[in-house]
Amino acid sequence: MKREGDGATPMAAMRVLEGYWRGDRARRPNSALGFRIIHAEDGWCDAPSDPNYNRPVQLPYPASHEHMHRHDRLYDHVIVLDWNYGRRMRGAGSAIFLHVAKPGLQPTEGCIAVDPRTMRMILPLLSKRTVIRVVG
């Protein structure tokens, strides 16, 4: 079972909910999926006891959170997946995204990461009907 902070990607079928992109670094994707620009004050709460757990938040934010406006290029395009999103279970994992991988395809903390070329290739194919399946 997926737990907050375990570093594991959930073995599940996850719907694509929405996307974010860094308008200062990349173009808005040509995609049927809705995309929002990432601003410096954008974050994502990963504190299980917080009312905004697994939701976007505005920074500064008092509880533990992920910075969406990263200095590296990992979130130049980031896709929000519906893991633990609709009916949130505290501690069952948050911020499961599809994003650009670190150089050398290093492991993530639970997200799905692809090289930049693959991201550019799949962005136009995404819609709210897209389902990402993670299998073992």
Short mmCIF file of the C-alpha atoms (twelve columns), coordinates in Angstrom:
data_MODEL
# 
_entry.id   MODEL 
# 
loop_
_atom_site.group_PDB 
_atom_site.id 
_atom_site.type_symbol 
_atom_site.label_atom_id 
_atom_site.label_alt_id 
_atom_site.label_comp_id 
_atom_site.label_asym_id 
_atom_site.label_seq_id 
_atom_site.Cartn_x 
_atom_site.Cartn_y 
_atom_site.Cartn_z 
_atom_site.pdbx_PDB_model_num 
ATOM 1   C CA . MET A 1   0.000   0.000  0.000   1 
ATOM 2   C CA . LYS A 2   1.309   3.438  -0.961  1 
ATOM 3   C CA . ARG A 3   2.227   5.629  2.040   1 
ATOM 4   C CA . GLU A 4   3.283   9.272  2.179   1 
ATOM 5   C CA . GLY A 5   7.062   9.556  1.926   1 
ATOM 6   C CA . ASP A 6   7.764   5.921  0.983   1 
ATOM 7   C CA . GLY A 7   9.358   6.936  -2.344  1 
ATOM 8   C CA . ALA A 8   7.256   4.403  -4.263  1 
ATOM 9   C CA . THR A 9   5.199   5.003  -7.372  1 
ATOM 10  C CA . PRO A 10  1.673   3.660  -6.891  1 
ATOM 11  C CA . MET A 11  0.900   0.515  -8.868  1 
ATOM 12  C CA . ALA A 12  -2.402  1.764  -10.221 1 
ATOM 13  C CA . ALA A 13  -4.367  3.192  -13.100 1 
ATOM 14  C CA . MET A 14  -4.392  6.968  -12.624 1 
ATOM 15  C CA . ARG A 15  -6.418  9.464  -14.611 1 
ATOM 16  C CA . VAL A 16  -4.786  12.613 -15.887 1 
ATOM 17  C CA . LEU A 17  -6.414  15.616 -14.182 1 
ATOM 18  C CA . GLU A 18  -4.622  18.733 -15.387 1 
ATOM 19  C CA . GLY A 19  -1.245  20.113 -16.319 1 
ATOM 20  C CA . TYR A 20  1.051   22.921 -15.288 1 
ATOM 21  C CA . TRP A 21  3.865   24.525 -17.220 1 
ATOM 22  C CA . ARG A 22  6.616   27.072 -16.673 1 
ATOM 23  C CA . GLY A 23  5.609   29.913 -18.968 1 
ATOM 24  C CA . ASP A 24  9.019   31.525 -18.526 1 
ATOM 25  C CA . ARG A 25  10.802  28.416 -19.846 1 
ATOM 26  C CA . ALA A 26  8.455   26.564 -22.160 1 
ATOM 27  C CA . ARG A 27  5.530   27.028 -24.485 1 
ATOM 28  C CA . ARG A 28  1.995   26.135 -23.495 1 
ATOM 29  C CA . PRO A 29  1.532   22.578 -24.701 1 
ATOM 30  C CA . ASN A 30  -0.667  21.972 -27.703 1 
ATOM 31  C CA . SER A 31  -2.949  19.563 -25.868 1 
ATOM 32  C CA . ALA A 32  -6.622  18.896 -25.132 1 
ATOM 33  C CA . LEU A 33  -5.657  18.859 -21.459 1 
ATOM 34  C CA . GLY A 34  -6.058  22.069 -19.474 1 
ATOM 35  C CA . PHE A 35  -2.764  23.688 -18.437 1 
ATOM 36  C CA . ARG A 36  -1.984  26.391 -15.876 1 
ATOM 37  C CA . ILE A 37  1.147   28.508 -15.669 1 
ATOM 38  C CA . ILE A 38  3.352   27.773 -12.663 1 
ATOM 39  C CA . HIS A 39  4.076   30.891 -10.622 1 
ATOM 40  C CA . ALA A 40  6.763   31.395 -7.957  1 
ATOM 41  C CA . GLU A 41  4.148   31.187 -5.192  1 
ATOM 42  C CA . ASP A 42  2.702   27.822 -6.330  1 
ATOM 43  C CA . GLY A 43  3.110   24.818 -4.074  1 
ATOM 44  C CA . TRP A 44  1.506   21.436 -3.404  1 
ATOM 45  C CA . CYS A 45  0.719   20.363 0.166   1 
ATOM 46  C CA . ASP A 46  2.129   16.975 1.234   1 
ATOM 47  C CA . ALA A 47  1.307   17.204 4.965   1 
ATOM 48  C CA . PRO A 48  -1.237  14.444 5.769   1 
ATOM 49  C CA . SER A 49  -2.687  16.308 8.759   1 
ATOM 50  C CA . ASP A 50  -3.265  19.544 6.823   1 
ATOM 51  C CA . PRO A 51  -6.741  20.327 5.393   1 
ATOM 52  C CA . ASN A 52  -5.085  21.051 2.019   1 
ATOM 53  C CA . TYR A 53  -3.295  17.684 1.863   1 
ATOM 54  C CA . ASN A 54  -2.659  16.680 -1.756  1 
ATOM 55  C CA . ARG A 55  -3.912  19.999 -3.099  1 
ATOM 56  C CA . PRO A 56  -2.269  23.039 -4.656  1 
ATOM 57  C CA . VAL A 57  -1.417  25.799 -2.171  1 
ATOM 58  C CA . GLN A 58  -0.026  29.317 -2.327  1 
ATOM 59  C CA . LEU A 59  3.418   29.911 -0.828  1 
ATOM 60  C CA . PRO A 60  4.533   30.689 1.715   1 
ATOM 61  C CA . TYR A 61  2.550   27.877 3.325   1 
ATOM 62  C CA . PRO A 62  2.928   26.756 6.945   1 
ATOM 63  C CA . ALA A 63  2.625   22.979 6.404   1 
ATOM 64  C CA . SER A 64  4.997   20.710 4.462   1 
ATOM 65  C CA . HIS A 65  4.733   21.267 0.731   1 
ATOM 66  C CA . GLU A 66  6.351   20.779 -2.656  1 
ATOM 67  C CA . HIS A 67  7.561   23.845 -4.576  1 
ATOM 68  C CA . MET A 68  6.059   23.778 -8.066  1 
ATOM 69  C CA . HIS A 69  8.301   26.612 -9.334  1 
ATOM 70  C CA . ARG A 70  11.522  24.606 -9.281  1 
ATOM 71  C CA . HIS A 71  15.026  25.789 -10.158 1 
ATOM 72  C CA . ASP A 72  15.719  22.623 -12.133 1 
ATOM 73  C CA . ARG A 73  13.717  21.756 -15.261 1 
ATOM 74  C CA . LEU A 74  11.705  18.850 -13.811 1 
ATOM 75  C CA . TYR A 75  8.449   20.795 -13.633 1 
ATOM 76  C CA . ASP A 76  8.736   22.745 -16.861 1 
ATOM 77  C CA . HIS A 77  5.754   20.543 -17.752 1 
ATOM 78  C CA . VAL A 78  4.034   18.602 -14.988 1 
ATOM 79  C CA . ILE A 79  0.857   16.529 -15.165 1 
ATOM 80  C CA . VAL A 80  -1.303  15.992 -12.069 1 
ATOM 81  C CA . LEU A 81  -2.507  12.400 -11.704 1 
ATOM 82  C CA . ASP A 82  -5.569  11.455 -9.664  1 
ATOM 83  C CA . TRP A 83  -3.756  9.327  -7.077  1 
ATOM 84  C CA . ASN A 84  -5.444  9.950  -3.712  1 
ATOM 85  C CA . TYR A 85  -7.035  13.090 -5.109  1 
ATOM 86  C CA . GLY A 86  -10.831 12.715 -5.224  1 
ATOM 87  C CA . ARG A 87  -11.374 11.031 -1.870  1 
ATOM 88  C CA . ARG A 88  -8.161  11.781 -0.022  1 
ATOM 89  C CA . MET A 89  -6.910  9.308  2.544   1 
ATOM 90  C CA . ARG A 90  -4.512  10.987 4.960   1 
ATOM 91  C CA . GLY A 91  -1.029  9.556  4.529   1 
ATOM 92  C CA . ALA A 92  -1.811  7.525  1.378   1 
ATOM 93  C CA . GLY A 93  0.486   9.589  -0.828  1 
ATOM 94  C CA . SER A 94  0.356   12.994 -2.463  1 
ATOM 95  C CA . ALA A 95  1.734   14.883 -5.433  1 
ATOM 96  C CA . ILE A 96  1.938   11.925 -7.798  1 
ATOM 97  C CA . PHE A 97  2.838   13.706 -10.999 1 
ATOM 98  C CA . LEU A 98  4.080   12.874 -14.477 1 
ATOM 99  C CA . HIS A 99  7.060   15.164 -15.017 1 
ATOM 100 C CA . VAL A 100 10.457  15.460 -16.677 1 
ATOM 101 C CA . ALA A 101 13.108  13.121 -15.255 1 
ATOM 102 C CA . LYS A 102 16.388  14.107 -13.663 1 
ATOM 103 C CA . PRO A 103 19.448  13.558 -15.886 1 
ATOM 104 C CA . GLY A 104 20.187  9.858  -16.192 1 
ATOM 105 C CA . LEU A 105 16.546  9.003  -15.368 1 
ATOM 106 C CA . GLN A 106 17.276  8.954  -11.635 1 
ATOM 107 C CA . PRO A 107 14.445  7.684  -9.400  1 
ATOM 108 C CA . THR A 108 11.715  10.041 -8.200  1 
ATOM 109 C CA . GLU A 109 10.051  10.202 -4.785  1 
ATOM 110 C CA . GLY A 110 6.999   8.409  -6.209  1 
ATOM 111 C CA . CYS A 111 6.181   10.301 -9.401  1 
ATOM 112 C CA . ILE A 112 6.424   9.064  -12.966 1 
ATOM 113 C CA . ALA A 113 9.286   10.751 -14.813 1 
ATOM 114 C CA . VAL A 114 10.238  10.675 -18.488 1 
ATOM 115 C CA . ASP A 115 13.011  12.252 -20.503 1 
ATOM 116 C CA . PRO A 116 12.261  15.683 -22.042 1 
ATOM 117 C CA . ARG A 117 11.895  14.262 -25.568 1 
ATOM 118 C CA . THR A 118 9.291   11.749 -24.406 1 
ATOM 119 C CA . MET A 119 7.416   14.484 -22.522 1 
ATOM 120 C CA . ARG A 120 7.284   16.642 -25.653 1 
ATOM 121 C CA . MET A 121 6.003   13.650 -27.608 1 
ATOM 122 C CA . ILE A 122 3.201   12.696 -25.196 1 
ATOM 123 C CA . LEU A 123 1.932   16.171 -24.201 1 
ATOM 124 C CA . PRO A 124 -0.196  16.580 -27.358 1 
ATOM 125 C CA . LEU A 125 -1.760  13.154 -26.743 1 
ATOM 126 C CA . LEU A 126 -3.059  13.902 -23.237 1 
ATOM 127 C CA . SER A 127 -6.648  14.695 -22.303 1 
ATOM 128 C CA . LYS A 128 -8.834  14.286 -19.229 1 
ATOM 129 C CA . ARG A 129 -9.734  10.850 -20.616 1 
ATOM 130 C CA . THR A 130 -6.094  9.700  -20.504 1 
ATOM 131 C CA . VAL A 131 -5.280  6.990  -17.981 1 
ATOM 132 C CA . ILE A 132 -1.684  6.204  -16.979 1 
ATOM 133 C CA . ARG A 133 -1.239  2.586  -15.859 1 
ATOM 134 C CA . VAL A 134 1.701   1.653  -13.643 1 
ATOM 135 C CA . VAL A 135 2.287   -2.084 -13.577 1 
ATOM 136 C CA . GLY A 136 4.978   -4.248 -12.023 1 
# 
